[in-house]
Amino acid sequence: MSGLKGGSAVFVSLYNYILEVSFREYLEKLGFPVASSIEESSVAVIDRTKLTQYPISELHKEGVNFLLIDTGLDEVELYFLVKNYPLSGIVYPDMKPELLKKCINAVAMGDKWFKRDFLVSAGKESVSASNLTDREIKVIGYLIQGMTNKEVARELGVTEQTVKYYVNQLLKKTGCSNRVELVCLFSKLYPYIKR
C-alpha cells in the first residue's frame, strides 16, 4: 500500500524544523504526497506546539484530519489534548513504516487511530476545558503564577471568598484534592486552553 487513499496530501508542521523536513522526506519515501500548505491536505501531522498556532477546529470542519506526534507527552497531557482538540489519532515514535501507512490512510478516510489501551484510559482521567468558565480559567492562570487568593482577588476585582469559591469549583471539576495538585495539573495543560 503506497500513497494516500483519496489522492490528497499530508501536511507536516513540527516545532523542530530538521525533524519536520526529515519526516516529510520519510513520508515521501513511503509514497505519500506532501502538501506545502495545510489547506491542501486531508491529513496534517503536527506536534503539540502547533495546536494553538492553527485554527484546528475550523480546519477540521473543512476536512483536515489531525494526527498528533507524541513527542514525550505524559498521559494526562495526551488525554487532555485528545479530549479538547479534534485529533484523529496519535503517531508514536516507535511506529513501524507499514503501521504508519495504515494510520495515515485510516485517518485520511475519516477513521480514528489510537492505541486500544489509550482509549480505555482516556475518558477516565481527562479534564475538559469546555467545562471551565472564563473566570475559572483566569483563576488557574493566576494560581500557576504563584499568586495567593488575596492577590488573585485584587487582579479580578472580587473578594477573597469568591476566589476560594472558584478554587473549590476547580477542585471538584478536576478531581484534584488540593491546590498544589491543581497547579501541577494545569501547569502542563494551561498553554492549550483557549482563552
VOBA-1610 file (N, C-alpha, C; in pm, whole numbers, padded with zeros to 5 digits, always signed):
BEGIN
Met+00085-00117+00000Met+00000+00000+00000Met+00089+00123+00000Ser+00086+00202-00105Ser+00167+00322-00107Ser+00081+00439-00149Gly+00118+00556-00104Gly+00040+00675-00134Gly-00082+00686-00045Leu-00149+00798-00061Leu-00263+00829+00024Leu-00391+00799-00050Lys-00480+00724+00014Lys-00609+00695-00047Lys-00685+00824-00064Gly-00751+00841-00175Gly-00828+00962-00199Gly-00747+01068-00271Gly-00617+01048-00289Gly-00536+01137-00370Gly-00491+01266-00305Ser-00531+01295-00184Ser-00489+01419-00119Ser-00349+01402-00062Ala-00301+01507+00004Ala-00164+01506+00054Ala-00160+01518+00205Val-00041+01492+00259Val-00017+01502+00402Val+00064+01629+00427Phe+00022+01706+00526Phe+00094+01827+00566Phe+00165+01797+00697Val+00288+01845+00711Val+00366+01822+00833Val+00410+01957+00888Ser+00386+01978+01017Ser+00431+02100+01083Ser+00476+02065+01224Leu+00607+02076+01245Leu+00666+02042+01374Leu+00750+02159+01426Tyr+00766+02163+01557Tyr+00845+02268+01621Tyr+00989+02265+01572Asn+01046+02146+01562Asn+01184+02130+01520Asn+01188+02118+01367Tyr+01247+02217+01301Tyr+01247+02222+01155Tyr+01322+02103+01093Ile+01431+02062+01153Ile+01508+01950+01100Ile+01423+01822+01104Leu+01352+01800+01215Leu+01265+01684+01224Leu+01149+01694+01126Glu+01097+01815+01107Glu+00987+01835+01013Glu+01030+01797+00870Val+01144+01847+00828Val+01195+01815+00693Val+01222+01666+00681Ser+01282+01608+00783Ser+01312+01464+00781Ser+01184+01382+00773Phe+01082+01421+00848Phe+00956+01347+00846Phe+00886+01360+00711Arg+00892+01479+00650Arg+00836+01496+00515Arg+00905+01402+00416Glu+01037+01398+00423Glu+01114+01310+00332Glu+01079+01164+00357Tyr+01062+01128+00483Tyr+01026+00991+00519Tyr+00889+00956+00460Leu+00793+01047+00471Leu+00660+01024+00413Leu+00667+01009+00262Glu+00748+01091+00198Glu+00764+01080+00052Glu+00823+00945+00014Lys+00920+00895+00091Lys+00978+00763+00066Lys+00874+00653+00082Leu+00777+00677+00171Leu+00669+00579+00191Leu+00562+00591+00082Gly+00575+00691-00005Gly+00483+00706-00117Gly+00373+00808-00097Phe+00379+00887+00009Phe+00276+00988+00034Phe+00312+01120-00030Pro+00216+01184-00099Pro+00241+01320-00145Pro+00238+01414-00024Val+00330+01509-00021Val+00339+01601+00093Val+00293+01740+00049Ala+00199+01796+00123Ala+00142+01927+00091Ala+00231+02039+00146Ser+00236+02150+00073Ser+00314+02265+00120Ser+00232+02356+00210Ser+00099+02339+00208Ser+00015+02417+00299Ser-00091+02326+00360Ile-00136+02364+00477Ile-00232+02281+00550Ile-00366+02273+00476Glu-00402+02377+00404Glu-00529+02380+00332Glu-00533+02280+00216Glu-00417+02238+00167Glu-00409+02143+00055Glu-00412+01997+00101Ser-00423+01976+00231Ser-00408+01840+00283Ser-00538+01782+00334Ser-00540+01650+00342Ser-00652+01583+00410Ser-00606+01532+00546Val-00474+01522+00564Val-00416+01482+00691Val-00304+01579+00725Ala-00307+01629+00849Ala-00200+01716+00897Ala-00135+01648+01017Val-00004+01632+01009Val+00073+01573+01118Val+00141+01688+01191Ile+00106+01705+01319Ile+00158+01817+01396Ile+00208+01768+01532Asp+00285+01853+01598Asp+00322+01825+01736Asp+00246+01922+01826Arg+00263+01910+01955Arg+00182+01989+02049Arg+00203+02138+02035Thr+00318+02181+01987Thr+00344+02325+01976Thr+00257+02390+01870Lys+00206+02312+01777Lys+00127+02367+01666Lys-00022+02370+01695Leu-00065+02309+01804Leu-00208+02303+01835Leu-00271+02441+01849Thr-00197+02534+01902Thr-00251+02668+01921Thr-00211+02764+01809Gln-00133+02718+01713Gln-00089+02804+01603Gln-00181+02797+01481Tyr-00262+02693+01474Tyr-00355+02677+01362Tyr-00497+02678+01414Pro-00592+02723+01332Pro-00734+02715+01372Pro-00784+02572+01351Ile-00744+02484+01439Ile-00764+02340+01422Ile-00911+02302+01406Ser-00997+02358+01488Ser-01140+02323+01479Ser-01198+02360+01344Glu-01163+02479+01296Glu-01215+02524+01166Glu-01159+02438+01052Leu-01030+02410+01057Leu-00968+02327+00953Leu-01026+02186+00954His-01053+02135+01073His-01113+02001+01083His-01252+02000+01017Lys-01329+02106+01038Lys-01462+02115+00976Lys-01451+02120+00824Glu-01338+02172+00774Glu-01316+02180+00629Glu-01256+02051+00572Gly-01238+01950+00657Gly-01193+01821+00607Gly-01050+01783+00636Val-00977+01864+00714Val-00840+01828+00750Val-00846+01745+00878Asn-00788+01626+00874Asn-00783+01538+00990Asn-00644+01547+01052Phe-00638+01562+01183Phe-00512+01587+01251Phe-00459+01465+01323Leu-00330+01442+01301Leu-00254+01341+01374Leu-00154+01414+01462Leu-00150+01380+01589Leu-00055+01441+01681Leu+00064+01348+01696Ile+00184+01403+01681Ile+00304+01322+01705Ile+00331+01327+01855Asp+00342+01210+01915Asp+00374+01201+02057Asp+00523+01227+02073Thr+00554+01342+02129Thr+00694+01381+02148Thr+00733+01372+02295Gly+00685+01268+02361Gly+00718+01251+02501Gly+00618+01314+02596Leu+00495+01331+02550Leu+00390+01386+02636Leu+00350+01282+02740Asp+00317+01328+02860Asp+00270+01232+02958Asp+00122+01203+02931Glu+00070+01099+02995Glu-00067+01055+02966Glu-00171+01162+02994Val-00154+01237+03102Val-00252+01341+03137Val-00261+01444+03025Glu-00146+01485+02975Glu-00142+01583+02867Glu-00205+01526+02739Leu-00169+01403+02705Leu-00227+01339+02586Leu-00379+01328+02597Tyr-00428+01283+02713Tyr-00573+01270+02732Tyr-00641+01405+02716Phe-00582+01507+02776Phe-00640+01641+02768Phe-00647+01688+02622Leu-00539+01670+02549Leu-00534+01717+02410Leu-00636+01643+02323Val-00646+01512+02341Val-00741+01434+02262Val-00885+01472+02296Lys-00911+01501+02422Lys-01046+01536+02464Lys-01086+01678+02420Asn-00988+01767+02407Asn-01018+01908+02384Asn-00985+01959+02244Tyr-00926+01877+02162Tyr-00896+01914+02023Tyr-00948+01804+01930Pro-00985+01841+01808Pro-01035+01739+01713Pro-00920+01658+01651Leu-00857+01578+01733Leu-00746+01495+01686Leu-00800+01359+01643Ser-00750+01312+01530Ser-00797+01184+01477Ser-00708+01068+01517Gly-00592+01100+01572Gly-00503+00992+01612Gly-00371+01043+01665Ile-00289+00948+01706Ile-00157+00980+01759Ile-00055+00895+01684Val+00053+00962+01641Val+00166+00894+01579Val+00269+00875+01690Tyr+00304+00750+01715Tyr+00400+00719+01820Tyr+00540+00705+01761Pro+00643+00739+01837Pro+00779+00736+01783Pro+00827+00597+01742Asp+00766+00491+01796Asp+00811+00356+01764Asp+00728+00289+01654Met+00648+00367+01581Met+00564+00309+01475Met+00649+00258+01359Lys+00619+00139+01317Lys+00685+00081+01200Lys+00626+00144+01074Pro+00700+00145+00963Pro+00653+00210+00840Pro+00516+00160+00793Glu+00493+00030+00794Glu+00364-00023+00747Glu+00249+00023+00835Leu+00275+00032+00966Leu+00172+00078+01058Leu+00145+00227+01038Leu+00249+00305+01013Leu+00232+00448+00986Leu+00149+00469+00859Lys+00175+00388+00757Lys+00095+00396+00633Lys-00052+00370+00662Lys-00078+00263+00737Lys-00217+00230+00772Lys-00281+00342+00852Cys-00206+00397+00945Cys-00255+00506+01029Cys-00296+00626+00944Ile-00207+00672+00859Ile-00235+00791+00776Ile-00352+00765+00683Asn-00357+00649+00620Asn-00468+00617+00530Asn-00601+00608+00605Ala-00598+00549+00723Ala-00721+00539+00803Ala-00772+00678+00840Val-00683+00764+00884Val-00721+00900+00923Val-00768+00979+00801Ala-00705+00959+00687Ala-00748+01027+00564Ala-00890+00988+00525Met-00929+00865+00560Met-01064+00817+00528Met-01165+00854+00637Gly-01120+00928+00738Gly-01210+00973+00844Gly-01214+00886+00967Asp-01131+00784+00972Asp-01126+00696+01089Asp-01037+00755+01198Lys-01041+00696+01315Lys-00956+00736+01429Lys-00843+00635+01443Trp-00729+00680+01499Trp-00616+00592+01516Trp-00552+00617+01653Phe-00592+00535+01750Phe-00537+00543+01885Phe-00507+00402+01933Lys-00410+00388+02021Lys-00384+00258+02082Lys-00503+00222+02168Arg-00537+00094+02171Arg-00653+00048+02249Arg-00642+00086+02397Asp-00525+00062+02455Asp-00511+00092+02598Asp-00524+00242+02625Phe-00488+00323+02529Phe-00505+00468+02544Phe-00653+00503+02548Leu-00730+00446+02458Leu-00874+00476+02453Leu-00946+00429+02579Val-00906+00318+02633Val-00969+00266+02754Val-00947+00362+02871Ser-00829+00418+02880Ser-00794+00507+02992Ser-00834+00652+02969Ala-00844+00695+02845Ala-00858+00837+02813Ala-00976+00905+02878Gly-01091+00841+02881Gly-01210+00907+02934Gly-01208+00923+03084Lys-01129+00846+03153Lys-01133+00845+03299Lys-01063+00963+03363Glu-00949+01003+03309Glu-00863+01096+03380Glu-00858+01236+03320Ser-00927+01261+03213Ser-00908+01386+03142Ser-01002+01496+03189Val-00951+01616+03184Val-01026+01737+03216Val-01074+01796+03085Ser-01198+01838+03082Ser-01250+01903+02962Ser-01249+02053+02981Ala-01179+02123+02893Ala-01171+02269+02902Ala-01308+02332+02884Ser-01397+02267+02812Ser-01530+02323+02789Ser-01613+02329+02916Asn-01574+02254+03020Asn-01645+02257+03148Asn-01598+02370+03238Leu-01495+02444+03196Leu-01440+02552+03278Leu-01495+02686+03230Thr-01529+02771+03326Thr-01576+02906+03291Thr-01455+02994+03261Asp-01481+03106+03194Asp-01373+03200+03165Asp-01305+03247+03293Arg-01385+03271+03396Arg-01330+03319+03523Arg-01243+03211+03588Glu-01286+03085+03581Glu-01205+02976+03637Glu-01072+02964+03563Ile-01075+02983+03433Ile-00952+02977+03353Ile-00857+03089+03395Lys-00912+03208+03418Lys-00828+03320+03466Lys-00768+03288+03603Val-00849+03232+03692Val-00801+03196+03826Val-00687+03095+03814Ile-00703+02995+03728Ile-00598+02895+03707Ile-00468+02963+03664Gly-00479+03054+03568Gly-00361+03126+03521Gly-00288+03198+03633Tyr-00362+03263+03721Tyr-00302+03333+03834Tyr-00241+03236+03936Leu-00310+03124+03959Leu-00256+03025+04053Leu-00124+02968+04003Ile-00117+02943+03873Ile+00006+02890+03813Ile+00121+02987+03833Gln+00088+03117+03832Gln+00192+03220+03853Gln+00235+03229+03999Gly+00167+03155+04086Gly+00204+03152+04227Gly+00135+03256+04312Met+00030+03315+04260Met-00042+03417+04336Met-00123+03356+04450Thr-00138+03434+04556Thr-00223+03395+04668Thr-00368+03429+04632Asn-00462+03378+04712Asn-00603+03412+04689Asn-00625+03563+04695Lys-00558+03627+04788Lys-00572+03773+04804Lys-00525+03846+04677Glu-00411+03802+04622Glu-00358+03864+04500Glu-00450+03839+04380Val-00503+03718+04371Val-00596+03684+04263Val-00721+03771+04275Ala-00771+03784+04396Ala-00891+03867+04419Ala-00867+04010+04374Arg-00751+04065+04406Arg-00716+04201+04365Arg-00713+04212+04211Glu-00652+04115+04146Glu-00644+04115+03999Glu-00782+04109+03933Leu-00870+04028+03990Leu-01003+04007+03931Leu-01106+04109+03979Gly-01073+04183+04085Gly-01168+04279+04139Gly-01283+04212+04211Val-01253+04103+04281Val-01355+04028+04357Val-01303+04008+04499Thr-01385+03948+04583Thr-01342+03921+04719Thr-01257+03794+04724Glu-01183+03781+04832Glu-01101+03661+04853Glu-01191+03538+04865Gln-01308+03556+04924Gln-01404+03446+04938Gln-01449+03395+04801Thr-01467+03487+04706Thr-01506+03448+04570Thr-01396+03365+04504Val-01271+03403+04527Val-01159+03326+04472Val-01157+03187+04533Lys-01182+03177+04663Lys-01187+03045+04728Lys-01298+02960+04666Tyr-01410+03023+04633Tyr-01520+02952+04568Tyr-01473+02896+04433Tyr-01405+02980+04353Tyr-01356+02934+04223Tyr-01256+02820+04238Val-01167+02830+04334Val-01068+02724+04357Val-01139+02594+04395Asn-01239+02603+04482Asn-01316+02483+04520Asn-01390+02423+04400Gln-01447+02506+04316Gln-01514+02457+04195Gln-01415+02385+04104Leu-01295+02441+04091Leu-01191+02379+04008Leu-01148+02244+04066Leu-01138+02237+04197Leu-01102+02110+04262Leu-01208+02004+04233Lys-01334+02043+04241Lys-01443+01948+04213Lys-01441+01903+04067Lys-01425+01998+03976Lys-01431+01966+03833Lys-01314+01880+03786Thr-01200+01895+03852Thr-01080+01823+03806Thr-01052+01696+03885Gly-01114+01683+04001Gly-01085+01568+04086Gly-00956+01584+04164Cys-00896+01702+04159Cys-00775+01727+04237Cys-00813+01740+04384Ser-00723+01698+04471Ser-00756+01701+04614Ser-00707+01827+04684Asn-00616+01901+04620Asn-00569+02025+04681Asn-00515+02121+04575Arg-00482+02239+04620Arg-00436+02347+04531Arg-00306+02309+04460Val-00216+02244+04529Val-00088+02205+04469Val-00110+02110+04352Glu-00197+02011+04373Glu-00231+01917+04266Glu-00292+01990+04146Leu-00379+02086+04176Leu-00445+02165+04072Leu-00342+02243+03990Val-00249+02308+04057Val-00145+02386+03989Val-00055+02294+03908Cys-00019+02179+03963Cys+00065+02083+03889Cys-00005+02037+03761Leu-00133+02005+03773Leu-00209+01960+03657Leu-00214+02068+03549Phe-00253+02187+03587Phe-00273+02292+03488Phe-00145+02360+03442Ser-00036+02342+03513Ser+00089+02399+03462Ser+00127+02331+03330Lys+00082+02204+03312Lys+00105+02133+03185Lys-00002+02167+03082Leu-00126+02184+03127Leu-00238+02196+03035Leu-00275+02339+02996Tyr-00237+02435+03079Tyr-00280+02573+03059Tyr-00247+02630+02920Pro-00130+02599+02865Pro-00098+02654+02731Pro-00198+02612+02621Tyr-00270+02502+02644Tyr-00362+02452+02542Tyr-00505+02502+02560Ile-00531+02570+02671Ile-00667+02617+02697Ile-00688+02748+02624Lys-00793+02750+02542Lys-00823+02871+02464Lys-00880+02976+02557Arg-00816+03091+02558Arg-00861+03199+02645Arg-00918+03312+02565
//
